[in-house]
């Protein structure tokens, strides 16, 4: 999970390029995404240091 998965790294690179370009095309400053991504990164590091995959694993391991 997280940065250890190649798919996630590729997806984040694509999103990091496509979303700001789409916002610019819509007339919204694309740099706004830097703030959003930064806040999301801090949130993920604090709440899920192993990534979303790690969170899913933890949920599956919990006793019912």
C-alpha positions as CSV (number, residue, x, y, z in Angstrom):
1,X,0.0,0.0,0.0
2,X,0.9,3.7,-0.1
3,X,4.1,4.7,-1.9
4,X,5.2,1.1,-2.2
5,X,2.7,0.3,-4.9
6,X,3.7,1.2,-8.5
7,X,0.1,1.8,-9.5
8,X,-0.4,4.3,-6.7
9,X,2.7,6.2,-7.7
10,X,1.7,6.4,-11.4
11,X,-1.9,7.4,-10.5
12,X,-0.7,10.2,-8.2
13,X,1.6,11.5,-10.9
14,X,-1.2,11.6,-13.4
15,X,-3.6,13.2,-10.9
16,X,-0.9,15.7,-10.0
17,X,-0.7,16.8,-13.7
18,X,-4.2,16.4,-14.9
19,X,-6.2,18.1,-12.1
20,X,-4.2,21.4,-12.1
21,X,-4.5,21.5,-15.9
22,X,-8.3,20.9,-15.7
23,X,-8.7,23.6,-13.0
24,X,-6.7,26.0,-15.1
25,X,-9.0,25.2,-18.1
26,X,-12.0,25.9,-15.8
27,X,-10.6,29.3,-14.8
28,X,-9.5,28.2,-11.3
29,X,-5.9,28.7,-10.3
30,X,-4.3,25.3,-10.6
31,X,-1.9,26.1,-7.8
32,X,-4.9,25.7,-5.4
33,X,-4.4,21.9,-5.9
34,X,-0.9,22.3,-4.3
35,X,-2.6,23.4,-1.1
36,X,-5.2,20.7,-1.3
37,X,-2.6,18.0,-2.0
38,X,-0.4,19.3,0.8
39,X,-3.2,19.1,3.3
40,X,-4.1,15.7,2.0
41,X,-0.5,14.5,2.4
42,X,-0.3,15.8,6.0
43,X,-3.6,14.1,6.8
44,X,-2.5,10.8,5.3
45,X,0.8,10.8,7.1
46,X,-0.8,11.5,10.4
47,X,-3.8,9.1,10.1
48,X,-2.5,6.4,7.7
49,X,1.3,6.2,7.5
50,X,1.0,2.9,5.6
51,X,-1.4,4.3,3.1
52,X,-4.9,3.4,2.2
53,X,-3.9,-0.2,1.5
54,X,-2.6,-0.4,5.1
55,X,-5.9,1.0,6.4
56,X,-7.8,-1.6,4.4
57,X,-5.5,-4.4,5.8
58,X,-6.1,-3.1,9.3
59,X,-9.9,-3.1,8.8
60,X,-9.8,-6.7,7.5
61,X,-7.8,-7.9,10.4
62,X,-10.2,-6.5,13.1
63,X,-12.2,-9.1,14.9
64,X,-15.9,-9.0,14.0
